[in-house]
């Protein structure tokens, strides 16, 4: 079983943006730097709390972009390896896509 609390802790520690797709929903939520487990059994990203059972998948950006000033290009870090290690530890079923990692809520 997927350990959502560990997944959320890893995403928070790496300061990555994420968004959720609900089962039967037509579109994804917007990208958000905030992902929490507000109460046991629920995830909350940008659109309010959603029960684990109602989540189709979670998308997490692989790259972290940090502004460094107006005249300096932003710092872009690829955190794919660190995130994948954390997801493996949490028992996540995921795939790596060009922009993000897609974590399936179903096994």
C-alpha positions as CSV (number, residue, x, y, z in Angstrom):
1,X,0.0,0.0,0.0
2,X,1.2,3.5,-0.9
3,X,2.5,5.5,2.1
4,X,1.1,8.9,1.2
5,X,2.6,10.6,4.3
6,X,6.1,9.6,3.2
7,X,5.4,10.8,-0.4
8,X,4.2,14.2,0.9
9,X,7.2,14.5,3.2
10,X,9.6,13.9,0.3
11,X,7.9,16.4,-1.9
12,X,7.8,19.0,0.9
13,X,11.5,18.4,1.7
14,X,12.5,18.8,-2.0
15,X,10.3,21.9,-2.3
16,X,8.6,20.6,-5.5
17,X,5.3,21.6,-7.1
18,X,2.5,19.1,-7.5
19,X,-1.1,18.7,-8.7
20,X,-3.8,16.1,-8.3
21,X,-6.1,14.3,-10.7
22,X,-9.4,13.1,-9.1
23,X,-11.0,9.9,-10.3
24,X,-13.6,10.8,-12.9
25,X,-12.4,14.4,-13.0
26,X,-12.0,16.1,-16.4
27,X,-8.8,18.0,-15.6
28,X,-5.9,18.4,-13.2
29,X,-5.7,20.9,-10.4
30,X,-3.3,23.8,-11.0
31,X,0.4,23.4,-10.0
32,X,0.9,24.2,-6.3
33,X,4.0,24.4,-4.0
34,X,1.7,23.2,-1.2
35,X,0.8,19.5,-0.7
36,X,-0.4,18.3,2.7
37,X,-2.2,15.5,4.5
38,X,-4.7,17.8,6.4
39,X,-6.3,14.8,8.2
40,X,-5.6,11.1,7.9
41,X,-6.9,9.6,4.6
42,X,-6.9,12.9,2.7
43,X,-4.5,14.9,0.4
44,X,-4.8,18.6,-0.2
45,X,-3.0,20.4,-3.0
46,X,-4.6,23.5,-4.5
47,X,-8.3,22.5,-4.7
48,X,-9.2,21.4,-1.2
49,X,-8.9,18.0,0.6
50,X,-9.5,14.9,-1.4
51,X,-9.8,11.4,0.0
52,X,-7.0,9.0,-0.9
53,X,-9.6,6.7,-2.5
54,X,-10.8,9.5,-4.9
55,X,-7.3,10.2,-6.3
56,X,-6.4,8.9,-9.7
57,X,-2.8,10.2,-9.7
58,X,-0.5,12.9,-8.4
59,X,1.9,14.7,-10.7
60,X,5.1,16.1,-9.2
61,X,7.5,18.4,-11.2
62,X,10.9,16.9,-11.5
63,X,12.7,20.3,-11.8
64,X,12.9,22.9,-9.1
65,X,13.4,26.5,-10.4
66,X,14.8,29.1,-8.0
67,X,14.9,32.8,-8.9
68,X,18.3,34.4,-8.3
69,X,17.6,37.9,-9.3
70,X,16.6,40.0,-12.2
71,X,19.9,39.9,-14.1
72,X,20.8,36.3,-13.3
73,X,19.2,33.3,-14.9
74,X,17.2,31.1,-12.5
75,X,18.8,28.1,-10.9
76,X,17.2,24.9,-12.3
77,X,17.8,21.7,-10.4
78,X,16.8,18.2,-11.6
79,X,15.6,16.3,-8.5
80,X,14.4,13.2,-10.3
81,X,16.9,10.8,-8.6
82,X,16.1,12.0,-5.1
83,X,12.4,11.9,-5.7
84,X,12.5,8.4,-7.2
85,X,14.5,7.1,-4.2
86,X,11.8,8.5,-1.8
87,X,9.0,7.0,-4.0
88,X,10.6,3.6,-4.1
89,X,10.9,3.7,-0.3
90,X,7.2,4.7,0.0
91,X,6.1,1.8,-2.2
92,X,4.8,4.1,-5.0
93,X,3.9,3.0,-8.5
94,X,5.2,5.9,-10.7
95,X,6.4,6.8,-14.2
96,X,8.8,9.5,-15.3
97,X,7.4,11.8,-17.9
98,X,9.1,14.8,-19.7
99,X,7.9,17.4,-17.2
100,X,6.9,15.5,-14.1
101,X,6.7,12.2,-12.3
102,X,3.2,10.7,-12.3
103,X,2.4,8.8,-9.1
104,X,-0.5,6.4,-9.5
105,X,-2.9,6.0,-6.6
106,X,-3.8,2.5,-7.9
107,X,-1.5,-0.5,-8.0
